[in-house]
Amino acid sequence: MKILVCISSVPDTTSKINFTDNDTRFDTNGVQFVINPHDEYSLTRAMWFKEKQGASVTVASVGEAAVEATLRKALAIGADNAIRVNAIATDGFFAAQQLAAIVKEGGYDLVMAGRESIDYNGGMVPGILATLTGYHFVNAVNGLEIDGDIASVTREIDGGKEILSASLPLLVGSQKGIVQESDLRIPNMRGIMMARKKPLEIKEPVEAITATKAVKFEKPEAKSDCKIVESVDELVNLLHNEAKVI
C-alpha cells in the first residue's frame, strides 16, 4: 500500500505573530515552524500502517526551502521519502492543485491530510484535493482501519460518530482521535541521522489558479481588565447598567 501524507508547515502556537506590508502579509521573522498538528496525527497513523502492514509512506508539502526542515522531521519520524513543491502556497485551492499533481503521478492508495491547518483554518484542501483526483473522501476522521482494499473509517458527527466503509483509493481529512497525543512520535537520534540520507525531491509547481487573496490581517483586540465583584447584587448591576446585557 502506498500512502501520501500531506504536510503543512505552520507557526508554533507559542510564536509571536506580526504582519507586514500594511498588514497584508504574515511576517515569518523569528517564527518557529512545526508540522501542522492534524497532519502529525495523519503521519503517526501512516507510520502504524507502515509497521503493521508494510506500507510505504511519502510526505509532501507546498512551500519554499524553509519547509524542508519540517519535511526532514517527518522523515526522521519514519516516512520513507519526501516531496516539496517549490512554490508559495498562496491559498488552499493553489495548494490542492499542486498536491493533486503529486497524487496523480504517484498512484497512491491512501492520501492522508489534516482536516485543516492551524494557521489559516481554511479546511478546504482535503475536499478540493479529493475532487481534483476523484478519490473517495471522508473528512473529520478520528478512526481508520484498512483490510486489503477496503477501509473502515470513523468520523465525528454532531452528537456522536459515524462508521463508514470505503474502497481504496481513499483520501481522509484526519483529526485528533485517529491517534492520541500520547502516540505522537519524537524523532530520536537514529531517525534524525537516517533522515539526512532519505530522498527529498523538489518539484516545480504545475500551472494553477489562485482563487482567493488576503486583503488584510488583523490581530484580536486586547482583552479588557478583569473586574472582581463581591456580591450578586453588584454583578447584576454591572450586567444591567454597564454591559447592558440584561
C-alpha positions in Angstrom: 0.0 0.0 0.0 1.3 3.4 -1.0 0.4 6.3 1.4 0.9 10.0 0.8 0.7 12.3 3.8 0.1 16.0 3.0 2.2 18.2 5.4 1.6 21.8 6.2 4.4 23.8 7.9 2.6 26.1 10.4 3.8 28.6 13.1 4.2 27.1 16.6 1.3 28.3 18.8 3.8 30.0 21.1 5.2 32.2 18.4 4.6 35.9 18.4 2.5 36.8 15.3 3.1 40.0 13.3 2.1 41.2 9.8 4.0 43.3 7.2 3.2 45.3 4.0 0.2 47.2 5.5 -1.0 44.0 7.3 -1.4 42.1 4.0 1.4 39.5 4.6 2.4 37.3 7.5 5.8 38.2 9.0 7.8 35.0 9.3 10.8 36.6 11.0 11.6 34.9 14.3 8.8 32.4 14.0 9.3 28.7 14.8 7.5 26.4 12.3 6.2 22.9 13.1 4.2 20.1 11.5 0.5 21.1 11.5 -0.9 19.1 14.4 -3.8 17.5 12.3 -1.2 16.4 9.7 1.0 15.0 12.5 -1.9 12.7 13.6 -2.1 11.6 9.9 1.6 10.9 9.8 1.5 8.9 13.0 -1.3 6.7 11.8 0.5 6.2 8.5 3.5 5.0 10.4 1.3 2.4 12.1 0.3 1.1 8.6 4.0 1.1 7.6 5.0 -1.0 10.6 2.0 -3.3 10.7 1.1 -3.7 7.1 4.3 -2.9 5.2 3.0 0.3 3.6 5.4 2.9 2.1 4.9 6.5 3.3 5.7 9.6 1.4 5.2 13.1 2.8 4.6 16.1 0.6 4.3 19.9 1.1 3.9 23.0 -0.9 6.4 25.8 0.1 9.8 27.3 -0.3 13.1 25.9 1.0 12.2 26.7 4.7 9.6 24.0 4.8 12.3 21.3 4.3 13.1 21.4 8.0 9.5 20.3 8.6 9.7 17.6 6.0 13.0 16.3 7.4 11.3 16.0 10.8 8.6 13.8 9.1 11.4 11.7 7.6 13.1 11.4 11.0 9.8 10.2 12.4 9.9 7.4 9.8 8.5 8.5 6.4 10.3 6.9 3.5 10.7 9.9 1.3 9.5 13.5 0.9 8.4 15.8 -1.9 8.5 19.6 -1.8 6.7 21.7 -4.4 8.8 24.8 -4.9 6.1 27.4 -4.6 4.4 29.6 -2.0 1.0 28.2 -1.1 -1.0 31.4 -1.9 -4.3 29.7 -0.9 -5.9 26.3 -0.3 -7.0 25.9 -3.9 -3.5 26.5 -5.2 -2.0 24.0 -2.7 -4.6 21.4 -3.6 -3.8 21.7 -7.3 -0.1 21.1 -6.6 -0.8 18.1 -4.3 -3.2 16.7 -6.9 -0.4 16.6 -9.5 1.7 14.6 -7.0 -1.2 12.2 -6.2 -1.9 11.5 -9.9 1.7 10.9 -10.7 2.4 8.7 -7.7 -0.7 6.5 -7.8 -1.2 6.4 -4.1 -3.7 4.1 -2.5 -4.3 6.3 0.5 -3.9 10.0 0.9 -4.0 11.5 4.4 -4.3 15.2 5.2 -5.2 17.1 8.3 -8.8 18.3 8.2 -7.4 21.9 8.4 -4.2 23.8 9.2 -4.0 25.7 12.4 -2.7 28.9 10.8 -5.5 29.9 8.3 -8.0 27.2 9.4 -9.5 27.2 5.9 -10.3 23.5 6.0 -10.6 23.4 2.2 -7.5 21.5 0.9 -8.7 17.9 1.6 -12.1 18.3 -0.1 -10.7 20.1 -3.1 -7.9 17.6 -3.4 -10.4 14.7 -3.4 -12.4 16.5 -6.1 -9.4 17.0 -8.3 -8.2 13.4 -8.0 -11.5 11.6 -8.0 -10.7 9.8 -4.7 -13.3 8.8 -2.3 -13.3 11.3 0.6 -14.2 11.3 4.3 -13.5 14.3 6.5 -13.2 14.8 10.3 -11.8 11.2 10.6 -10.9 10.0 14.0 -10.5 6.3 13.3 -9.1 4.4 10.3 -8.5 0.7 9.7 -7.6 -0.9 6.3 -8.1 -4.6 5.3 -7.0 -5.2 1.8 -8.5 -2.6 -0.4 -11.4 -1.8 2.0 -11.1 0.9 4.7 -13.3 1.2 7.8 -13.5 4.9 8.6 -14.8 6.5 11.8 -15.7 10.2 11.6 -17.0 12.7 14.0 -20.6 14.0 13.6 -22.8 16.2 15.8 -23.7 14.3 18.9 -21.7 11.1 18.1 -19.7 9.3 15.5 -20.4 7.6 12.1 -18.6 4.4 10.8 -18.2 4.2 7.1 -16.8 1.6 4.7 -14.9 2.8 1.6 -12.8 1.2 -1.1 -9.3 2.4 -2.0 -8.1 4.8 -3.3 -9.3 7.0 -0.5 -8.5 10.4 0.9 -9.1 11.3 4.5 -9.1 14.5 6.4 -7.7 13.5 9.8 -8.0 14.9 13.3 -7.2 14.0 16.9 -8.6 10.6 17.6 -7.1 8.9 14.6 -4.2 8.6 17.1 -3.9 10.0 20.6 -1.5 12.7 21.6 0.4 10.1 23.6 1.0 8.2 20.3 2.8 11.1 18.6 6.5 10.4 18.0 9.5 12.5 18.8 12.4 11.8 16.4 15.3 10.0 18.0 19.0 10.5 17.1 19.0 7.4 14.8 15.9 8.7 13.0 17.5 12.2 12.5 20.7 10.7 11.1 18.7 8.4 8.7 16.5 11.3 7.6 19.6 13.0 6.2 20.1 10.2 3.7 16.4 9.8 2.7 15.3 11.3 -0.6 13.7 14.8 -0.6 12.5 15.5 -4.1 11.9 19.1 -5.2 9.3 19.6 -7.9 8.5 22.8 -9.8 4.8 23.8 -9.5 2.3 22.9 -12.1 0.2 25.7 -13.7 -2.5 26.5 -11.3 -5.2 29.0 -10.3 -5.2 31.2 -7.2 -8.8 31.6 -6.2 -8.6 33.9 -3.2 -6.4 36.8 -2.0 -5.7 38.0 1.5 -6.8 41.6 1.7 -5.8 42.4 5.3 -4.9 40.6 8.6 -5.9 41.9 12.0 -4.9 40.8 15.5 -7.7 40.2 18.0 -8.4 43.1 20.3 -6.6 43.1 23.6 -8.7 41.7 26.4 -10.0 44.2 28.9 -9.0 44.1 32.5 -10.8 41.6 34.7 -13.2 43.1 37.3 -13.8 41.3 40.6 -17.3 41.6 42.0 -18.1 41.0 45.7 -21.8 40.2 45.5 -24.6 39.1 43.3 -26.3 42.5 43.5 -23.1 44.2 42.2 -22.9 41.6 39.4 -26.5 42.2 38.4 -26.0 46.0 38.5 -22.9 45.8 36.2 -24.6 43.5 33.7 -27.6 45.8 33.6 -26.1 49.2 33.6 -22.5 48.7 32.2 -22.6 45.7 30.0 -26.3 46.2 29.2 -26.9 42.5 28.6 -29.9 42.2 30.9 
